[in-house]
């Protein structure tokens, strides 16, 4: 093992850890803003309590995302200075826009939202959380545009004097088809995870209400109705997001066939060009021998995903390897095929399991129903599957997070051996002066720090979930409840 191997491990570990918080921030910001909008329009107390409850969880997650994201920036200079030197003029533009426009918008209005509950007019305060949500989603686009450029570089030229990439068209970078397609796919997945987070928290609270632990106090009045609403809202968000994930994933496959044929072929363990190529459900093969011993397929599906026709031709690993050798010279241009193959299936399988849980949850809670409860909120005779209904909603969240991580492994490992496709190899991107010991020390330090942060995050989330929504009234008892359009500020704050 050398410094390059450890630097790759470090970037992979920190990126995966950071991305546990990113989708929740993107999705929860909009969900919290929607809950506050419902309170603004109706004046119903349960919407305000839900806004504040999930708002606290959103803020904890946002803070963790900011802290872990800072480390990503430093690694470009510490471990990947050769890469930064080559792409800095191009890569820096969308990242600077993310910091100066999106993150500034997001962080500023989150601050106003936190401290403005009893200081700002209700309409202005609501606008703050929507501005923060817009900032979160803009931030995602700029970052994904930079990432997409690495997979499909456009709007640049290489300066022959300096050997560096020089930006020539920022519009092309931001309008890169890989950028907007990836954005739709990633943000849809973020809403899927956020919806399952809301559903999992709601399911846990309802399960604790129906089957309380010994000595546990009864939940405050109104919590049952609140969490039934948020449970169904979480399932609905997940189901809609799941449809968008499937549609955008289909488009991603077609882009991969055009711009990243090696990634698509490796993800399917397809060794030779093939017409009417089948989608592999399970395969066991020999990478060195370039063949599969076992390959269970659904005929024509891969061709349809790649070309839009079940009879279309899909390029195989060996054919793409020969093309790349002709273009870029001798070398092994294959990524880790086993990692890509199984990460692709984990992404799809676990993600679709979350969507299936959401669909089943909406069916089980239709028409005022709720497993283990009567329609008026009292306990009903328990059946064997009632507890499992809530457990399934809870377990769907880590499954969706694992699917999200598998998707990013597929994206990043699938680009190898390139950091910038066709321009810069990963082996040429590492800092020339960094030693194995230095990378090992920083990797150990970051791992220990992230372990501590994980414990802090888990304890904070559990503490606030266990405490439940705030029980205070949103306005003084002698003041009538705000009605639609009433701009009085609520005497209620964090």
N, C-alpha and C positions, 0 to 999 in steps of 0.2 A: 504494500500500500504506500502511495506517495501523497504529496500535498494536494494534488489534483483530486484524488479519490475522496480525501477527507473534506476538501472544500465543497465538493458536490454533495456529500452527505450533510454537511452543515447547512448549505442553502436549502436542501430538500426538507430537512427537519424543521428549520425555522419557518419555511414557507407553509408547510402543512399545518404547523401549530398556529401560525397567524391566520390561516384561512379557516380555522374553526370559528373565528369571531366575525370575519367579514360577511358571510351570508346572513348571519343573524342581525348584524347591524343594518344591512341593506333592506332586508325584509321587515324587521321589527319596526324600523323607523316609519314605514308607510302604514303598518298595522296600527301602531300607536296613534299616528296622525288621524287615521280613519276612525278609531274609537273616540278620539277627542272631537272629531267632526260630528259624530253621532250625538255626543253630549251637547255640543253647541246647537244643533238643530232641534233636539228633543227636550233638553233639560233633564233627562232621566238620570238619576243618581248612579245607577249601576254602570253606566257608560263612563262616568267620571272616575268611579272607583277602579274600573278596569283600565282606564287610561293611566292612572297613577301607579297601579300595580305593575302592569307590563312595562310602563315607562321606567320604573326603577330597574327592572331586569335589563332593559335595553341600555340604560346608562352604564351599568356594570360591564356589560359586554362591549360597549363602545370604548370605554376607558382601556380595557384589556387589548382591544384591537389596535388602538393608538400606540400603546406601549410596545407591543410585539412588532408592529409595522416599522417602527423606527430602526430596528435592527436590520431589516431588509436593505435599507438605504446604505448603511455602513458597510455591508458586505461587498457591495460593488467596488468600493475603494480599497477594502482590505484584502479580499481574496481574489477579486476579479478585475484588477486594474487594467490588464491588457484588453479585456472586453470593454471596460469603460472608456479607455482611450480610443478604441475603434468606433464605438457607437455613440459616444457622448453627445455629439452635435445633433444626432437624430433622436436618440432615446431621451435626452434631457428635455426636449421640447414638450411632449405630452406630460411628463412627470412634473415639470414646472407649472404647466397649466393646471394640473391636478392640485398642486399645493397652493397656488396663488388664487385660484378661482373656486374649485370644488371644496377643498378642505377648509379654506377660510370661511366659505358660506356655511358649511356644515358645523364647524366648531363654534362660530360666532352665534348662530341662531340656537344651537343647543344650549349655550350658556344663557341666552335670553329666555329660553323656554324653562330652564331649571329654576332661575331666580325671578321669573316674571309672573308666577302664578297669582300673587296677591298685589302686583304692581302694574301690570299691563291690562288694557282692555281685552275682553274675551276674544274678540275678532283678531286683534293684533297678536295675542298670545297663540291662537290657533295657527296664524300665518307663520309663526316662528318654527313650529314643529314641522310644518310642510316645507319650509325653506331648508331646514336641516335634512329632511328626507330627500329632497331634490339634490342637495349637495352630496349626500351619500351615494346616490345613483350616478351623478355626474363624475364623482371621484372614480367609481368603478369603470366608467367608460374610458377615461383618459389612461388609466393603468392598463386596461385590456387592450387599448390601441397600441400602447408600447409593446405589450407582450405579443400581439398579433404581428407587429412589424418583424419580430424575430423569426416568425414562422413563414411570413410572406412579405419580405422587404420591398417597399415601394417608396416613391418620392425622394430618392436619394441618388447620389453618385459617389464613387470612391475617388478621393483626391490622390492622384498618382504621386504627387510630391511628398505628402505626409503619410499616405497609406491609410487614411481615416475616411469613414463614411461622412458625407456632408449632406445636410438636409437641403433639398431643392423644392419640395412641395409639401407643406404641412397639411394642406387639404387632402392630398392623396393618402397621407399617413392616417388621418382621422377618418377618412371615408373608405379605408381598406375593407374589402368584403369580409376578410377574416375578423376584423375588429367588430363590426356591428353584428355579425352573426354570432361570434363568441359572446358578445355582450348580452344578446337576447337569451342565449342558452344559459349563461352563468347567472344572470339576474333571475331568470325563471327558476333555476335551481335554488337560488337564495330564498325566493318566496316560498318554495316548497318546504325548505328547512324551517323558515320562520313560522309557516303555518303549522308544521308538525310540532314546533317548540310550544306554541300557544296551546295546541291540542294536548300535548303531553303534560304540561303544567296543569291545565284544566282537568284532565283525566285523573291526575294524581290527587288533586284536591277533592274531586268527587268520590274517588275510591276511598280516601281517608274519611270522608263524611259517612259513606255507607258502611264501611268496615273499620271503625275507629280503633286505635290501639287502647290498651287498658289505661285508664286515667286521663285519656285525651278529652279536652273540653269540646263541647258542641260548637260547630262553626257559627259565627255571627249571622244574624238574620240577613237575608238577601244574597249570601254567598252562593247558595245553590242555583238560584236563577242566573246570577252573573256568570258562573262557570259553565252552566249549560249553554249559554249564549256564546261564550268564547270558545267552548269546545266545538260547536258547530261552525263558528266562524273560522277557526283554525283548519278544520277539515275542508271547508269550502275553498279557502285560499290554496290549500295543498292540491286539491283536485284541479282547479283552474291552472295553477302553475305547472302541474304535471302534464297537462295537455300541451302547454307551450314548450315544455322541456322536450317532449316527443317531437313536436313539429320542428323546433330549432335544431334538435339533434339530427334529424333527417337532413337538414340543410348543411350542417357541419360535416356529415359524411360525404356529401357531394363536393364540398370544398376540399376535403382531405383527398378525395380521388383526383382532384385537379392540381392542387398545390403541394400535397404531402402524400403521394401515392405509397411511399415506403411505410408510413405510419399506418395507413389503412390496411395494407397487405400484411404487416406484422401483427396488427391487432386481430387479424382473422387467420393467421398462420397459413396464408395463401402463397405457395412457393412459385407457381408459374402463372403466366397470363391465362385467364379463363373466361369463357363466355358462359352466361347463365350461371354465374358463381353462386354457390349456396352459402347461407349464413351458418357458421360453425357454432354448434351448441356445446360440444365437448370434443377436445382433441388431445392426443398424446403423440408427440413427435420427436424427431432427432434434428436438432438445430445444425449440427455439424454435417449431417447427411442430407440436409435440406429436404426432408420428407416427413409426412405424418404416418404413424402406425395406425392410429385410430382417429377418425374424424366424423362425428355425427352432425349432419347438416340439414338445414331446411332449404330445398332447392330454390334458386333464383332470387332469394331475398337480398343477398349481398349485392348482386348486380343492380337490383332495384334501388337499394340505398345509395349506391355509388353513381348510378347513371340515370335513374328514373325509369329504367326499363328492366324487366326480369331477364331479358336476353342480352343485356349489355355486356361489354368486355371490361374486366377488372384486371389491372396490372398485378403481377406477382412479385415476390421479394427478389428472386433471382434476376428477373428482367429489369427491375428498377436498379438493382445493384450494378448490372452491366451498363446501364445508361449513365449512372453517376460516375463510374470509373472512366467512361469515355469523356464526360464533361469535366470532372475534377481531378482525375488522376487515380493511380492505384490506392487502394484502401478498403477498409470494411465499413460500409455505410449503413449497416443494419443496426437498429436499436436492439435493446434487450427484448427478444420476441416473447419469452415466457411472461415477463412482467406486463407487457402491453396486452397480450392475449387475455390474461386473467383480470387485469384491472378493468378492461373493457366490459367483461361480463359481470364483475362486481358492481361497476357503476350502474349498468342497466338493471341488473337483478335487484339490488338493494333499493335503488331509486323507485322502480316500479312497485316494489313491496310497500313502500311508503304511500304511493298513490292508491294502491289497493286497500290499505288500511283506512285512508281518508274516505274512499267510496263506501266501504262497509260501515264506517262510523256515521256517515250521513244517513245511510239507510236505517241503522239501528236507532238513531235519535230523531227520526222523522215524526211529525205530528205530535210533538210533546213527549215522546217516549225517551226513556233513559234507562239503560240496564241497571237493575237493582232498585229502581225507584218507581213510585207511582207518579201519575201525571201532576199531582199537587205537591210533589217533592218529598213525600214520606217514603219510608223503607217498604219495599215490596219483597215478596218471597224470592229468595236468591236461587238462581239456577247455576249449574256448573260452569257455564260459559260467561257469566256476568263479570267475574273478576278478570277473566282472560280478555274480555273486551277492553277493559281499562289498561291492562298490562300491554296489550298489543299497541294501543295508542302511545304508551310511554316508550316501548321498545322501538317504535318506528323512527323516533328521533335519532338515536345513535346510528341506526341503519342508514338513514338519509345522510348523516354527516360522513359516514364511511363511504357512501356512494360518491359524495362530493369530492372527497380526498382521492378516491380511485380515478375520478374524472381528470383531476389535475395531474396525477401520475401519468395517465394516458397522454395528456397534452404535452407535458414537459419531457418525459422519457421518449415519446414518439418523435420529438425533434432531433434527438441525438443521431449522429455524433456532432451536430451543429449547435452553436448558440445562436448564430444568425444563419439561416438556411442558405447554403450556397456561397457564403462569404467568409464565415469565421467558424472554425472548429472549436469545440469545447476545450480540447487539449491545448489550443493556442490562446485561450482566454484567461487562464489563471495568472495571478500576479507572479512575475518572475522572481521576486525577492522573498516570497513567503516560504517558510520552512514547514516541514511536517510537524515539528514540535509546536510551532506557533498556532497552526490550525487546530491541532489536537487540544491545546490549552483553551483556546476560545470556544471550541465545540463543547468541551467539558463544562466550562463556565456557563455557557448559554443553556445547556441541558439542565444544569442544576438550578439556574435562575428560573427557567420555564417550568420546572417541576414545582418550585415554590409558588409561582404565579398560578399554576393550575389548581393547587390546593386552596389558595386565596379565592380564586374565582368560584370554585365549587362550593366553598363554605358560604360565601356571600350570597350566591344564588339560592342555596338551600335555605339559608336563614330567612331571606325575604319571601321565598315561596311558602315556607312553613308558616310565616307570620300572616300571610294572606293580605288582601286589600285593606287599605286604611279604613277605619270605621268612622272617622270624623265626617260631619256633614259638610257639604260644599259651600254652605252659606250659613249665617247665623240663624238659630231656630226661629226668631221673630221676623225674619226676612223671607218673603215668598220666593219659591224656587224660580230661577231664571227661565224665561220663556224664549222661544225662537226669536232671534234678533235683539235680545236684551244684551247690552254691552257692559253691564256692571261687572267689575272684577270680583271673582269669588274669594272669600276670606279663607283660603285654604292653600297651603303650600307644603313643600317637602320639609 
